[in-house]
């Protein structure tokens, strides 16, 4: 006597229901993590960090459930029963190893790159000159490049021109931003808002800096 095969049985045999749940949960937590970093800044934590921390407890529960699934469904074969475990461990690895913050920071820099270059060209050609304090207030079109009320900071030492675009400021002396240095050397610490505790090369002559 044969029994009808239902759709859910077929799915469970070919791709475990726990695997489907794991896939959707993995996509959800990775997206929430990525979006949180996209709305955050280098000086602050991810906007969704508390929610992601809570969801990681659920992920750990799914990993434990996947281990029990491998043990209790051993007769179905390891290729099938190990699917949920592989998915959940893969999700955990992505959350721990993928530098979402750095990815979004790079994306922001590349998006504004033509405008950064345009501003530097005008300063190097002496079309725009800093005031007595070393600041230049950018025209409306370029003010999105600065978190300091549209101002950038220019520092000249011998033949080296340094330009600092502040992207964020927190408290006293803690700032982040992009620094252009005409000689291509890393920041020396005597620039406006230096010394720096974090310096990352971006493009030739460009660096991402954090002080404080």
C-alpha beads as a LAMMPS data file, in Angstrom:
LAMMPS data file: protein, C-alpha beads

212 atoms
211 bonds

1 atom types
1 bond types

-500.0 500.0 xlo xhi
-500.0 500.0 ylo yhi
-500.0 500.0 zlo zhi

Masses

1 110.0

Atoms # bond

1 1 1 0.000 0.000 0.000
2 1 1 1.401 3.393 -0.968
3 1 1 0.721 6.720 0.688
4 1 1 0.531 10.063 -1.061
5 1 1 3.580 12.291 -0.825
6 1 1 2.685 15.733 0.422
7 1 1 4.520 18.895 -0.608
8 1 1 5.917 19.509 2.883
9 1 1 7.318 15.995 3.049
10 1 1 9.072 16.506 -0.274
11 1 1 10.518 19.809 0.893
12 1 1 11.708 18.273 4.166
13 1 1 13.448 15.451 2.306
14 1 1 15.072 17.633 -0.350
15 1 1 15.718 20.778 1.686
16 1 1 14.871 20.680 5.416
17 1 1 12.253 23.065 6.763
18 1 1 14.799 24.134 9.376
19 1 1 17.084 25.042 6.489
20 1 1 14.424 27.300 4.962
21 1 1 13.926 29.031 8.306
22 1 1 17.693 29.404 8.677
23 1 1 18.057 30.962 5.228
24 1 1 15.371 33.579 5.840
25 1 1 16.630 34.358 9.327
26 1 1 20.192 34.650 8.045
27 1 1 19.145 37.075 5.315
28 1 1 17.161 39.111 7.860
29 1 1 19.963 39.491 10.404
30 1 1 22.616 40.268 7.763
31 1 1 20.397 42.930 6.148
32 1 1 19.600 44.524 9.526
33 1 1 23.317 44.578 10.357
34 1 1 24.273 46.132 7.014
35 1 1 21.521 48.760 7.190
36 1 1 22.536 49.649 10.745
37 1 1 26.090 50.388 9.673
38 1 1 24.883 52.365 6.658
39 1 1 23.082 54.754 9.042
40 1 1 25.965 54.928 11.508
41 1 1 29.274 56.777 11.659
42 1 1 32.887 55.788 12.379
43 1 1 32.740 57.355 15.856
44 1 1 29.494 55.668 16.888
45 1 1 28.141 52.119 17.139
46 1 1 25.796 50.607 14.593
47 1 1 22.260 51.965 14.867
48 1 1 20.877 48.436 14.964
49 1 1 23.520 46.939 17.297
50 1 1 21.098 46.219 20.207
51 1 1 18.623 44.463 17.896
52 1 1 21.378 42.454 16.191
53 1 1 22.790 41.397 19.569
54 1 1 19.343 40.087 20.533
55 1 1 18.912 38.285 17.211
56 1 1 22.295 36.602 17.639
57 1 1 20.884 34.718 20.631
58 1 1 18.218 33.346 18.288
59 1 1 20.959 32.459 15.804
60 1 1 22.804 30.505 18.497
61 1 1 19.553 28.692 19.291
62 1 1 19.202 27.826 15.602
63 1 1 22.751 26.459 15.577
64 1 1 21.933 24.219 18.556
65 1 1 18.699 23.113 16.891
66 1 1 20.689 22.327 13.741
67 1 1 23.078 20.144 15.723
68 1 1 20.158 18.181 17.195
69 1 1 18.690 17.915 13.699
70 1 1 21.900 16.295 12.402
71 1 1 21.825 13.818 15.294
72 1 1 18.135 12.852 15.233
73 1 1 17.750 12.760 11.441
74 1 1 20.966 10.877 10.734
75 1 1 19.074 8.318 8.622
76 1 1 18.407 10.988 5.981
77 1 1 22.104 11.385 5.272
78 1 1 24.607 14.046 6.246
79 1 1 24.201 15.982 2.984
80 1 1 20.605 16.783 3.916
81 1 1 20.743 17.065 7.686
82 1 1 23.847 19.277 7.737
83 1 1 22.262 21.957 5.524
84 1 1 20.714 24.042 8.360
85 1 1 23.921 23.825 10.410
86 1 1 26.061 25.022 7.489
87 1 1 23.672 27.916 6.812
88 1 1 23.578 29.083 10.428
89 1 1 27.323 28.810 10.977
90 1 1 27.831 30.655 7.674
91 1 1 25.568 33.452 8.898
92 1 1 27.547 33.706 12.147
93 1 1 30.828 33.884 10.211
94 1 1 29.459 36.686 8.014
95 1 1 28.357 38.704 11.043
96 1 1 31.726 38.293 12.746
97 1 1 34.110 38.702 9.827
98 1 1 32.514 41.009 7.247
99 1 1 33.572 44.642 7.967
100 1 1 30.218 46.277 7.260
101 1 1 31.346 49.600 8.739
102 1 1 34.429 49.793 6.509
103 1 1 32.403 48.818 3.450
104 1 1 29.922 51.657 3.981
105 1 1 32.705 54.142 4.769
106 1 1 34.392 53.254 1.475
107 1 1 31.088 53.564 -0.381
108 1 1 30.518 57.059 1.027
109 1 1 34.018 58.151 0.060
110 1 1 33.704 56.863 -3.499
111 1 1 30.307 58.532 -3.881
112 1 1 31.731 61.955 -2.950
113 1 1 35.129 61.416 -4.599
114 1 1 34.549 63.730 -7.624
115 1 1 33.492 66.582 -5.324
116 1 1 36.506 66.111 -3.039
117 1 1 38.774 66.316 -6.062
118 1 1 36.994 69.400 -7.389
119 1 1 37.475 71.237 -4.078
120 1 1 41.174 70.329 -3.888
121 1 1 41.724 71.559 -7.448
122 1 1 40.229 74.957 -6.616
123 1 1 42.371 75.324 -3.510
124 1 1 45.601 74.239 -5.202
125 1 1 44.949 76.723 -8.002
126 1 1 44.454 79.469 -5.345
127 1 1 40.911 80.048 -6.593
128 1 1 39.746 79.476 -3.006
129 1 1 41.780 80.882 -0.131
130 1 1 41.485 80.052 3.596
131 1 1 40.635 82.787 6.076
132 1 1 42.854 83.832 8.970
133 1 1 41.944 80.749 10.980
134 1 1 42.800 78.382 8.129
135 1 1 39.188 77.545 7.253
136 1 1 37.255 77.708 3.995
137 1 1 33.466 77.757 4.020
138 1 1 32.385 75.661 1.063
139 1 1 29.714 76.800 -1.401
140 1 1 26.273 75.248 -0.927
141 1 1 26.938 72.633 -3.609
142 1 1 29.852 71.160 -1.628
143 1 1 28.731 71.660 1.960
144 1 1 27.687 68.003 2.282
145 1 1 31.426 67.222 2.298
146 1 1 31.842 68.794 5.746
147 1 1 30.127 68.174 9.082
148 1 1 31.684 71.366 10.458
149 1 1 29.029 73.818 9.234
150 1 1 30.303 73.483 5.691
151 1 1 33.887 74.377 6.629
152 1 1 37.086 72.600 5.672
153 1 1 40.529 73.226 7.105
154 1 1 43.660 74.091 5.140
155 1 1 47.196 73.816 6.482
156 1 1 50.334 74.763 4.571
157 1 1 53.793 73.721 5.745
158 1 1 56.698 74.487 3.400
159 1 1 55.514 73.108 0.050
160 1 1 53.055 70.609 1.509
161 1 1 49.350 71.420 1.412
162 1 1 47.005 69.599 3.799
163 1 1 43.214 69.808 3.539
164 1 1 40.898 68.225 6.103
165 1 1 37.230 67.447 5.443
166 1 1 35.517 66.692 8.754
167 1 1 32.796 64.053 8.493
168 1 1 31.958 63.775 12.189
169 1 1 32.747 65.356 15.543
170 1 1 32.022 64.011 19.024
171 1 1 32.922 65.675 22.272
172 1 1 36.183 67.548 22.645
173 1 1 38.922 66.681 20.194
174 1 1 37.310 63.561 18.768
175 1 1 36.804 63.960 15.032
176 1 1 36.792 61.840 11.894
177 1 1 37.250 62.839 8.304
178 1 1 39.185 62.711 5.059
179 1 1 42.595 64.307 4.833
180 1 1 44.337 65.287 1.607
181 1 1 48.101 65.700 1.722
182 1 1 49.791 67.020 -1.424
183 1 1 53.093 65.158 -0.863
184 1 1 51.284 61.824 -0.532
185 1 1 52.888 61.057 2.841
186 1 1 50.739 59.796 5.743
187 1 1 49.571 62.488 8.207
188 1 1 52.383 63.607 10.498
189 1 1 50.204 64.621 13.454
190 1 1 50.745 68.371 13.191
191 1 1 47.713 68.921 10.969
192 1 1 44.505 70.565 12.233
193 1 1 42.776 68.185 14.696
194 1 1 45.772 65.830 14.843
195 1 1 47.454 63.741 16.153
196 1 1 45.537 60.754 14.799
197 1 1 44.831 57.422 16.462
198 1 1 43.540 55.816 13.269
199 1 1 44.765 56.443 9.698
200 1 1 43.599 54.480 6.646
201 1 1 44.955 55.188 3.140
202 1 1 42.150 55.790 0.631
203 1 1 43.389 57.057 -2.722
204 1 1 46.773 58.525 -3.650
205 1 1 47.329 61.484 -1.276
206 1 1 44.076 60.750 0.593
207 1 1 43.599 59.286 4.081
208 1 1 40.697 58.572 6.417
209 1 1 41.624 59.797 9.901
210 1 1 40.164 59.559 13.401
211 1 1 41.515 61.526 16.345
212 1 1 40.841 61.478 20.070

Bonds

1 1 1 2
2 1 2 3
3 1 3 4
4 1 4 5
5 1 5 6
6 1 6 7
7 1 7 8
8 1 8 9
9 1 9 10
10 1 10 11
11 1 11 12
12 1 12 13
13 1 13 14
14 1 14 15
15 1 15 16
16 1 16 17
17 1 17 18
18 1 18 19
19 1 19 20
20 1 20 21
21 1 21 22
22 1 22 23
23 1 23 24
24 1 24 25
25 1 25 26
26 1 26 27
27 1 27 28
28 1 28 29
29 1 29 30
30 1 30 31
31 1 31 32
32 1 32 33
33 1 33 34
34 1 34 35
35 1 35 36
36 1 36 37
37 1 37 38
38 1 38 39
39 1 39 40
40 1 40 41
41 1 41 42
42 1 42 43
43 1 43 44
44 1 44 45
45 1 45 46
46 1 46 47
47 1 47 48
48 1 48 49
49 1 49 50
50 1 50 51
51 1 51 52
52 1 52 53
53 1 53 54
54 1 54 55
55 1 55 56
56 1 56 57
57 1 57 58
58 1 58 59
59 1 59 60
60 1 60 61
61 1 61 62
62 1 62 63
63 1 63 64
64 1 64 65
65 1 65 66
66 1 66 67
67 1 67 68
68 1 68 69
69 1 69 70
70 1 70 71
71 1 71 72
72 1 72 73
73 1 73 74
74 1 74 75
75 1 75 76
76 1 76 77
77 1 77 78
78 1 78 79
79 1 79 80
80 1 80 81
81 1 81 82
82 1 82 83
83 1 83 84
84 1 84 85
85 1 85 86
86 1 86 87
87 1 87 88
88 1 88 89
89 1 89 90
90 1 90 91
91 1 91 92
92 1 92 93
93 1 93 94
94 1 94 95
95 1 95 96
96 1 96 97
97 1 97 98
98 1 98 99
99 1 99 100
100 1 100 101
101 1 101 102
102 1 102 103
103 1 103 104
104 1 104 105
105 1 105 106
106 1 106 107
107 1 107 108
108 1 108 109
109 1 109 110
110 1 110 111
111 1 111 112
112 1 112 113
113 1 113 114
114 1 114 115
115 1 115 116
116 1 116 117
117 1 117 118
118 1 118 119
119 1 119 120
120 1 120 121
121 1 121 122
122 1 122 123
123 1 123 124
124 1 124 125
125 1 125 126
126 1 126 127
127 1 127 128
128 1 128 129
129 1 129 130
130 1 130 131
131 1 131 132
132 1 132 133
133 1 133 134
134 1 134 135
135 1 135 136
136 1 136 137
137 1 137 138
138 1 138 139
139 1 139 140
140 1 140 141
141 1 141 142
142 1 142 143
143 1 143 144
144 1 144 145
145 1 145 146
146 1 146 147
147 1 147 148
148 1 148 149
149 1 149 150
150 1 150 151
151 1 151 152
152 1 152 153
153 1 153 154
154 1 154 155
155 1 155 156
156 1 156 157
157 1 157 158
158 1 158 159
159 1 159 160
160 1 160 161
161 1 161 162
162 1 162 163
163 1 163 164
164 1 164 165
165 1 165 166
166 1 166 167
167 1 167 168
168 1 168 169
169 1 169 170
170 1 170 171
171 1 171 172
172 1 172 173
173 1 173 174
174 1 174 175
175 1 175 176
176 1 176 177
177 1 177 178
178 1 178 179
179 1 179 180
180 1 180 181
181 1 181 182
182 1 182 183
183 1 183 184
184 1 184 185
185 1 185 186
186 1 186 187
187 1 187 188
188 1 188 189
189 1 189 190
190 1 190 191
191 1 191 192
192 1 192 193
193 1 193 194
194 1 194 195
195 1 195 196
196 1 196 197
197 1 197 198
198 1 198 199
199 1 199 200
200 1 200 201
201 1 201 202
202 1 202 203
203 1 203 204
204 1 204 205
205 1 205 206
206 1 206 207
207 1 207 208
208 1 208 209
209 1 209 210
210 1 210 211
211 1 211 212
